[in-house]
């Protein structure tokens, strides 16, 4: 599946585009019949952020909380907790944040409503190695501490190998392989110690397509 087609599928799963076919249930709610129920239970972090450079971290988080119909006091409390948990400076303008801090703030915005499922679209693209490693740790913390299901796309096969409980490989709009990273490496590369890149190439013959986790 091309990056643009996969992007459309991702936006369908997050109710930003109407489904063109098939069925899906997310957090117990039917995507077609109850998109509002889906939206209440998910967080979505797009590949490119939309932070307001005129706002500071606290203002962005409080505004997001208010959009989710939290009271002003509850929104401020949620903002303070997320800034603390994700190591964000609450009074710093978003324009002054580093690349890694901006990405953490975007993920914090996706967590304001305490979603059951968090969708992350290529969250580490463009980050330096240190910020990328920090974001891996953050994804692990979100899963471990909050029990959140993280649905993540990535072009980085080492990222899928490090973070995924289950990998789904989609080629030309069709699921061609799925399983744990170890299963896929054993089945397609013949060795659980192989790289997921080897397994991916064996399945698709291409190395430039995103993977859904």
N, C-alpha and C positions, 0 to 999 in steps of 0.2 A: 504494500500500500504506500503510495507516495506520501511525502510529508504533508502536503496540502489536503489530501483525502483523509489521512489519519487525523489531522487537525479538525476537519469537519466532523468526523466520528466522535472525537473528544468533546466538541461543542454540543453535539447531540446528546451525549450522555450527561452533560451538565445543564441541559434544557435551554441552551442558548440558540440552538437551531432545532426545527421540528424534525423528528426522525423520518427518514425516507423509506424505511422498511425494517422488518424484524421486530423483536420484542426485547425489553430489558426491564429488570426490577432492581432498584437501587435503594438500599437501606429499608427494604420492605415495601417500597412504593413503586407502582407501575409508571414507567417513564411517559407513556402516552396518556393514560387516564388520570394521572395525578402528578403532573409536573410541579405543582406548588408544594406538594408533600415532599418530593425529591429535593427541591431547592432548600426547604427548611432544614434538611438533614445533611447537606453537603457543604464543603468549602471548595473553592476553585481558585487556583493560582495560575494565571496565564503565563505563557512564555515571556511575553514582554509586559512589564509592569505599567501601572497607571498612577504612580504617586504624584501628589501635588507638591511641587517644589516650594510653594509658599507656606505649607503646613509643617509643623513639627511632628515627631513620632506620636506623641500623645494625642494630638488633634486628629491625626489619621485614624487611630484606633478607636477613639471615642466616636467619631463620625460613623465609622463602620458599625459600631455597637448600636448607635441610634437608628441606623438603617435597618438593623435587625430587631428594632422595636424594644430595645432595652431602655430602661429609665436612664436619665442622665447620670444619676449616682451609680447605677449598676454598670453603665458603659465606662465610667471613669475607673471603677474598681476592676473591671475586666481588662481595661487598657493597662493599668498599673501592673496587674499580674502577668500579662503577656510580655510587656516590656522587660519585667524582671526575669521571667523564665527564658526569654530568648536573647537576653543580654543586649538590650537595645537602650540607648540613651533617650529618655522620654522627651527631653527639652530640645533635642538637636533637630534643626530643620532637615527635611528629607533630602534636600539638595546637597547637604554637607555629609551625608552618609557614604561609607565605602560601598563597593559593589556587593560584598558579602552582607553588610548590614541592610542594604536595600532589599536584598533577596529575603533575608530573615523577616524584615518588616512585611513584605508581601505575603509571606507564609503566615505571619501573625494575623494579618487581616483575614486570611482564609480560615483562621481558627477562632475568630471572635464569637461565632455562634455555636462553638463546641460541636463541630460536625461529627457524624458517625463515619462519614467517608470524606477524605480529603483528596482532591484531584490536583496533581502537580504536573504541569506540562513543561518537560525539559528544564527542571529547576536549576541545574548547575551550568547551563550554557553560558560561556563567557566569563566564568569565575576562575580566579587563580587557584592553584592546587590547595593552598591552605584554606581558602574560603569553601572550596568544594568539599574538603574533608570535614569542615565544621558543619556543612549542610547535611552530609551523610549522618553525622552524629545526631543532628536535630531530627531527621526523619526517624531514626531509631528511637529517640526519646519520645516522640509523638506517639509512636506505636506502643512502646512499653509502658508509658506513664498514663496515657489516656485511652488506650485500647482502640485507637482510631485506625480504620482501614485506610491505607495510603495507596492510591492508584496513580502510578507514576509512569510517564513516558521519558525515554532517554535515547540518545544516540550512542552513549558510552556503555559498551558491553561490560566493562569492569564494574560500572555502577550497578547495572542490573544484577551482576553476579554477587556483589557485596550486600545489596539491600533486599533482594526479592525473595519472598517465600514461594512465589509462583510467577513464572514468565510465560507470556503468550506472544508467539511470533505470528504476525499477520503479513501475508504476502498477496498482493493483487486483490485485496479485499477479502481474503480467505484465511482463516486460522490454519496454519500449516504445522504448528508444533506448540505444545504447552506442557508445563511441568516444572518441577523445581530446577534450579540451575544444575545441581548434581545429576539429576535424571537426564536432562537434555545433553549434558556433556558426555555422559556414559552412552546414551542411546545413539547420538549422532557423531561424536568425535571419538568414541570408543574408549574414553578414559575419563573418570571423574576428576582427575587432576589437570585435564586439558583446560584451555580457556573457553569461556562462553563464546568468544569470537570464532573459534574453530567450529563449534557446534552451529553457530548462526550461519556461517558460510556454507557448511555442509547442507543445511536446510534450504537456504534461499539462493546461494551463489552470489549474494551481495552483502556489503558491509556498511551501507550508508542509510539504512532504514531505521526509524525509531522502534523501540521495543516497548510493549505495554507490560507493566508490572502490576 
